[in-house]
Each structure stands twice: as C-alpha cells, then as structure tokens.
Amino acid sequence: MQKPFPSDSDGGGLSGVGWFEAVVLGLVQGLTEFIPISSSAHLRVVGEAFGWDDPGAAFTAIIQIGTELAVLLYFRTEIWRIIRQWTLALFRRELRGDPDARMGWLIIVGSLPIVVLGLLFQDDIETTLRDLRIVAISLVLFSLILFWADRVGRKQLELRDLTARSGIAFGFAQAMALIPGVSRSGGTITAGLFLGFSRAAAARYSFLLAIPAVLGSGGFQTYEALAGETEGAPIAWGPTILATVVGFAVGYVVIAWLLRYLDRGSFTPFVVYRVVLGLALLALVGAGVLDPLPPETSP
C-alpha cells in the first residue's frame, strides 16, 4: 500500500515510527487502552490505514507503560494501601484477612495466566496474531460476547466479593488480550460481568490487574529492544518515549471519564463501534485496500 503520510524516520534503519506518528499513536493508545475496544488493534489499524510501517509488538508493549503509569497515578492511594497491607500481612498473621492484603494476592494470582501464556506464545503475538483479519474477527466476536455479558450479568458483586477462583477467571480473560482485537479491559470486564460483578467493579479490578502484566511486558520488551533482540527494525527511542508520554496524559483523562460513565452507561456504544470497525476492516482487506500482514511477515 502506498504511504499517504510517509514516516519521517524512513530510511534511518529504525522502527518506522517518526515524531508525528508518535503523537498520533500515543493519542490512540491513551484513548483506547481502558475502554473495551482494544488499543493494540487500533495501533495496528491506524498505522496500516495511514500507510505507515507497522509499529510492532515491542513498540506497542513499551508505550503501554505510559498508560499504566496513568493507572498508578490515578489509583495511587489505593495501590499504596494494597502494597503496604500485603507486605505487612506477610509478617503479621492478624492482617491476612485484611481486604487490601487479599487484593494484593488476588492481583498476583490473576496475573499468572497472562505471564505464562505471554511467554509461551511470544513469537505468535509479535507476528502471526497481528494479521488484520485476526484483529477484525476478534473485534467482532468479542464485542458480541461483551454485549451478551452486559445483558445477562447480575451486576451485584463488588471488589470485596472477589475470590481466588474469580481472580483466576479474570486472569484468563485478561490473557485473551494477547490477541489484538480482544482488548485487555474488554476481556476482564466481560469476565467480571459474567461472574456477577458490577460494571464499575469489573473495570476497577481490570485496571489493577493490568499493572503487573503491562509493566512486566513493557519492561521485558524494553530490555529486548536495548539488547537488540526484538522482531523487525530497532526501536526509535525518541518517538517511542514521546508516544509513551502522550499515552500517559490522555490515558489519565480517559480513566476518570470511564469510571464516571460506568455509573450510568452501558457497553453498547463500544460494542457497536467494535462491530462496525471489524466488519470495515474485513471489507477493506478483502478489497485489497489494506494489507492484512505487517510488512515483516508479508510474503
């Protein structure tokens, strides 16, 4: 596909993400990370739609650190309380039933599935699963599952009702987000709704549960990028850092908006958007307008 907006880093031997692309992709990351429409899908789609080089799974994982820092800032009081009580409970038996100490263990337990599956399927995540046809099908299929969950879920449980079993269920749902198009928040929120949790409680746990996974994945990809072990061209660090900062600022605003919205709104608008986007992608790929494969995996 011809590039209507050429990358300003073309020809430099680095990842095809220039300064302008970095601002756009940072905005996209911040806007889409927390609402259930899949940030990884949008980063993949936006680059292809503009004719830019695929930013790659490493770039995606690294700039997600920015939006996760927005979570740390927004929930800083709650997160500090969880860390403090969990740590104290390791040494003081009387605190082991404390809700914040339990939440610490539930975040750890819920993070295990995505860590294990992420390591097992790392190569597929960075290559095969970035096929736009897979992205489009995931957008449509999981939007219908979210719609169903939003209709049948009892929405009566709150975070205090979390158990180890439900934490593991949340964790496996989060692991589905390794497939671009599923959505990390969408997967965990869907699981929460099926389990009977309220929209706001499911979203809140989704944000907390993502912290170890996103920071771990981003840190690992940063290490590999510095060591020159990532797929494709080396990371362009200046634009990548800029995109991370933009994602942080926009993501913070989106978190505040979404939690207020979920007090009264449903997920139907997001479901409709996902279906329309997914079907449009399939049509554009079928018509040959968009190349379904990232450049490094195209035949």
N, C-alpha and C positions, 0 to 999 in steps of 0.2 A: 504493500500500500504506500502511495506517495505521501511524504510528510508535509502537511499543510503548514505546520508550525515547527520548523526544524529545531532540534535540540541545540542549545548554544554551547554544548560540550562535545558536539560531534567532532570526530577526528582527533580527539585528545587521548584515546585509548582507555578512557574511564567509562564507568556506567553512564548510559545516555540520559542522565538527569542533570539539566542545567539549572541556572538560578531561577528562571521564570517557571520551569516545570516544578521546581522545588516548592515554590509558593503555592502553586495550584494543587499539587499533590498533598502538601501539608494541610491546606484547607479541606480537601476531600477527606483526608484521614481524620481530622478533627470533627468534621460534620458527620461522618458515618461510623465511627468506631463504636459509639454507645447506643445508637438507635439500631434496631434489628434489620439492617439492610446490607450488611457485610462490607466492611472497609476494604478488605483485601480484594474483593470483587471489583469495587469501584476504582481502586488504584490500578488494577489490571485493565479495566474497561476504558477509563479516561485516557490512559496512555495510548491505547490502541486507537481510540476514536480520533485523537489529535494526530495520530501518526508518529508519536514519539516511540523511542525504544522502550521495551518492557523494563520497568524499574527493577524487577527481580524480587525474589522472595527475601533476600538479605536486606535490601532497602526497605521493604515493607515491614519486616520484623524490627529493624532498628528505629524507624520513625514512630512505631507504636510505643516506644519508650516514652515519647513526648506525651501522648495521650494518657499513658499510665501514670506519669508524674502529675497530671491533672487530677487523677483519682486520688493519689497520695495527698495532694494539697487539699482537695475538697473534703475528703474524709479524714483529715489529719488527726483530729481529736479522737475519733472512733478507732482508727488504726493504732494510734499510740496506746490507747487503753487496752486493745486486744493484745498487742505485743507485750505490754507490761504485765497484764494479768496472766497471760500464757506462760511467761518466763517465771513469774513468782510461783505459779502453780506447780512448776517442776520441782520446787523445793518445799512447798507448803501444802500439805495434804488437804487442809481445810478449804483451799481455794480451787480445788479441782472441779468443783461443781459450779464455779462462777460462770455466768453466761459468756463473758468475754474470753475467758480461758477456753471454754468449749468451742467458741467460734474460731479461735486460733487453730485448734485441732481439726475442725471441720474444713477450714481453708486448706490445710495441709493435705488432708485425705482427698478432698475434691480436686486437688491439683495433680494427683498421681496419674490419672488416666492420660491427660494431655502430654505429660512429660514422657511417659513410656511410649505412647503411640507416635509422638513427635519424633523421637529418636529412631524408632523402627522404620518410619516412612519418610524420613527426611528427604531422600532423593526424589521421591514421587511428589512431595509437597513443592519442591523447588523447580520441578519440570512438568511432569505429566498432568498434575492436577491444576495447572494454570491454563489449560486449554479452555477457551471461551465457551465451548459447547458444554463442558462440565460446569463451568461457572453459571451459565444460563439455566441449565436444568436444576442446579442446586437452588438458585434464586426462586424458581417457580415451585419446586417440590416442597422445600422447607417453608415457604410462605404459606402454603396450604395447611401444613402441619401446625404452624403457629396460629393460623386462623381457627383451626379446629380446637386447639388447646385453649385459646382465648374464649371460645364459646362454651366448652364443657367443663373448664376448671372451676372448682368451688370458690377459689379466691378468699379463703377464710384463714389460712395459716400465716403466721408472721415469722420473723427470723428466730424468735425464741423457740419455735416449734421444730427447728432443724434437728435432724438426727444424723448419725453416721451413714445410714442407708440412703437417706435423701441427699446427703452431701456427695456420696459416690455417684448417685444418679445425675446430679448436677455436673459432676466432673466428666462423666462420659459424654454428656450433651455438649459441654464446652469443647471436648476433643473433636467433635464433629466439625468444629470451625477450622480445623486444619485443611478442610476442603474449601477453597474460595467460593463464596456464594452462600454458604450456610449462615455465617455471622456468629461470632462468639457470644454476643449479648442475646441474639435471637435464639441460639441453641439452648443456652442456660435458662433464659426466661421461659421458653417453651416447656422445658422440663419442669420448671417451677410451677407453671400453670397446671400441667397435668397432675402434679403432686398435690395441688390444692392451695398453693401459696398465692397471696395477693400479687397484683402486678408490681406494685412498688417494692414489696419484699423480694420478689424474684429478681428484679432489676438491681436492687441494692446488693444482694449476695453475688449476683453476676459481676458487678464492679469489683467487689472484694476478692472474689475467686480468681479474677483475671490477673491480679497483681503478681503472684509468683510466676505464672505461666508467661506473661508478656515480658516481664523484666528478665526472666531466665532465658527466653528465646532471643530477646533483643541483645542481651549480654553475650550469649553464645555466638550469635551472628556477627556481633561487633568483633569478638575475638577472632573468628574465622576470617572476617574481612581484613583485619590488621595483619593476620598471618598469610593473607593471600590465598585462602583456601575456599572461597565462595565460588558458586557457579557463575560463569559468564565473566564479564569485564570487572576490573577492580572498582570498588566503591569510590565515588566522587564525594569526599568528606565534607567539603564546604556546603554544597547544596543539600546534602543529607542532613547536616546539622540544622540548616535553615528550615527544612521541611519539618524536622522534629520540634523545633521551637514554635512554628506556626501551628502544628497539630496540638501542642500543649495548650496554647492560648485559646484556640477555637474549641478544643475538647472540654475545657473547664466550663465554658458557657453552655455547651450542649448538655453536660451532666446536670447542671442546675435546671435547665429548661425541661429536660426529660422527666426528672423526678416530680416536678410540679405538674407536668402534663399527665402523668400516670395516675394522679389523684382523681382525675375525672375522665380521661380519654381512653380509648381502646387502641388496639394494634391494627385495626382495619386499614387505616391510611397507608401504613407501612406494607401491609400485605398486598394491597392493590398496586402500589409502586413497584414492589418486587416482581409481581407477575408481569406487569407491563414491560419492565426493563428486561426480564428474562426472555419473554417472547420476542421483543425487539432485537435482542442480541442474536437469537436463533435465526430470525429472518435476515439480519444483516450478514451473518456468517454464511447462511445458505445462499444468499445472493452474491457472495464473493466480495462484498464491500469491506468486511473485516476479516483479517487473517486469524483463524482460531488459535494458532500456536504462537508462543513467544518466539522471537527471532532466533534464539539459540537452539530451539528444538524443532524449528521448521525444516522440512525435508529439503 
